[in-house]
Each structure stands twice: as structure tokens, then as C-alpha cells.
Amino acid sequence: MTTYFFVAASEKFLTVEEPLEEILKERERNYKENNKEINFWLLKNPSFLKASQFGDLTAKIPSPSAAVLSTDKKFITFLKLRLEFVAVGEFECPNAEITDPFKVE
């Protein structure tokens, strides 16, 4: 099982209102320079947010939603501090409700 961490918010907030693209591009550049495997993904309307364990969380996120998913908890903590108005969570996958963490609706 893999543990995934995420920040989630409305798609508009993450892709238009905040400089998230710049943050992700810089991190990707750094990973390439250091021969590190990419461990973060921007997902628009991710299916994993529909899992029952995130019912209370997703009720607070305007639709359509988006999330940055990562296996790096420190990166997600950094994003939470940088972006402020995002929901944060984690899950192990695969599980009964989430078989593919990258599936989008």
C-alpha cells in the first residue's frame, strides 16, 4: 500500500487564482536536475475525493474541484502553508473505495 497526501480546493482557486503552476514547474525542474522521480500530480476533479472518508471535507470544496496529490508529506505541508485556503488529507491506496488514486471524473 502507498500513502498519498493531498491538498484540495476548487479548480479555479488552484489553477487560476494561485501561482500553483509556477510552484509545480519549479519543483519539477528541481527534480529533473537532481534525477528524482516525480512524486506529485495535479488532478482536476479527482475521483478519490468522492470516497466516504472525505465526505465532510468535500462538502467544503466548491465544484469543480482539483487536488495536488503526492507521496511526499512535507511537500503537501509546504503547499498548505503556501496556499492557505485548501483542504488537506491523506489515504492509503488501494483500498475498498479508492483503487486508482489518479482516476478523474
C-alpha positions as a printed NumPy array, in Angstrom:
array([[  0.   ,   0.   ,   0.   ],
       [  1.087,   3.523,  -0.732],
       [  0.156,   6.526,   1.386],
       [ -0.886,   9.577,  -0.605],
       [ -1.195,  13.095,   0.782],
       [ -3.109,  15.912,  -0.865],
       [ -4.285,  19.488,  -0.836],
       [ -7.628,  20.132,  -2.477],
       [ -9.661,  23.2  ,  -3.37 ],
       [-11.791,  24.483,  -6.202],
       [-10.185,  24.068,  -9.597],
       [-10.426,  27.828, -10.155],
       [ -8.574,  28.569,  -6.922],
       [ -5.736,  26.135,  -7.63 ],
       [ -5.307,  26.815, -11.338],
       [ -6.262,  30.472, -11.767],
       [ -6.137,  32.404,  -8.501],
       [ -2.94 ,  30.943,  -7.034],
       [  0.507,  30.643,  -8.666],
       [  0.394,  26.859,  -8.32 ],
       [  1.628,  26.248, -11.862],
       [  4.815,  28.176, -11.072],
       [  5.389,  26.171,  -7.872],
       [  4.89 ,  22.837,  -9.644],
       [  7.125,  23.787, -12.587],
       [  9.919,  24.847, -10.246],
       [  9.638,  21.625,  -8.276],
       [  9.627,  19.559, -11.476],
       [ 12.75 ,  21.392, -12.701],
       [ 14.47 ,  20.723,  -9.376],
       [ 13.572,  17.031,  -9.517],
       [ 14.959,  16.695, -13.04 ],
       [ 18.204,  18.421, -12.068],
       [ 18.593,  16.03 ,  -9.139],
       [ 17.452,  12.905, -11.015],
       [ 14.492,  12.428,  -8.678],
       [ 11.3  ,  10.702,  -9.748],
       [  8.218,  12.937,  -9.881],
       [  6.033,  12.205,  -6.841],
       [  3.33 ,  14.864,  -7.217],
       [  0.421,  15.308,  -9.623],
       [ -2.237,  17.952, -10.261],
       [ -5.613,  16.273, -10.745],
       [ -8.743,  18.077, -11.892],
       [-11.926,  16.62 , -10.417],
       [-10.177,  13.669,  -8.717],
       [-12.338,  10.637,  -8.007],
       [-10.675,   9.874,  -4.665],
       [-12.422,  12.91 ,  -3.137],
       [-15.728,  11.057,  -3.611],
       [-14.696,   8.405,  -1.055],
       [-16.89 ,   8.347,   2.049],
       [-13.942,   9.164,   4.305],
       [-13.756,  12.603,   2.661],
       [-17.487,  13.436,   2.797],
       [-17.116,  16.278,   5.302],
       [-14.036,  17.584,   3.531],
       [-15.516,  17.651,   0.03 ],
       [-18.667,  19.369,   1.279],
       [-16.442,  22.413,   1.886],
       [-14.761,  22.388,  -1.545],
       [-16.562,  24.199,  -4.383],
       [-17.041,  22.224,  -7.606],
       [-15.32 ,  21.542,  -9.836],
       [-12.521,  20.509,  -7.529],
       [ -8.82 ,  19.934,  -8.058],
       [ -6.066,  18.445,  -5.93 ],
       [ -2.328,  18.126,  -5.77 ],
       [ -1.565,  14.533,  -4.856],
       [  1.844,  13.42 ,  -3.607],
       [  3.649,  10.685,  -1.743],
       [  5.719,  13.417,  -0.045],
       [  4.012,  14.658,   3.12 ],
       [  6.483,  17.538,   3.525],
       [  5.624,  18.899,   0.075],
       [  1.906,  18.829,   0.845],
       [  2.569,  20.578,   4.173],
       [  4.537,  23.231,   2.263],
       [  1.627,  23.69 ,  -0.182],
       [ -0.864,  24.002,   2.679],
       [  1.241,  26.738,   4.262],
       [  1.793,  28.473,   0.915],
       [ -1.78 ,  28.291,  -0.376],
       [ -3.606,  28.597,   2.988],
       [ -7.208,  28.126,   1.814],
       [ -7.024,  24.457,   0.876],
       [ -8.248,  21.238,   2.423],
       [ -5.641,  18.661,   3.412],
       [ -5.927,  14.897,   3.714],
       [ -4.31 ,  11.537,   3.212],
       [ -5.264,   7.996,   2.315],
       [ -3.727,   4.619,   1.651],
       [ -4.292,   3.037,  -1.7  ],
       [ -5.52 ,   0.686,  -2.907],
       [ -8.449,   0.376,  -0.524],
       [-12.095,  -0.646,  -0.771],
       [-13.216,   2.705,  -2.219],
       [-10.078,   4.03 ,  -3.912],
       [ -8.437,   1.605,  -6.301],
       [ -6.773,   4.189,  -8.549],
       [ -5.596,   7.439,  -6.893],
       [ -5.153,   9.11 , -10.305],
       [ -8.662,   8.496, -11.626],
       [-10.593,  11.643, -12.527],
       [-14.286,  12.154, -13.166]])
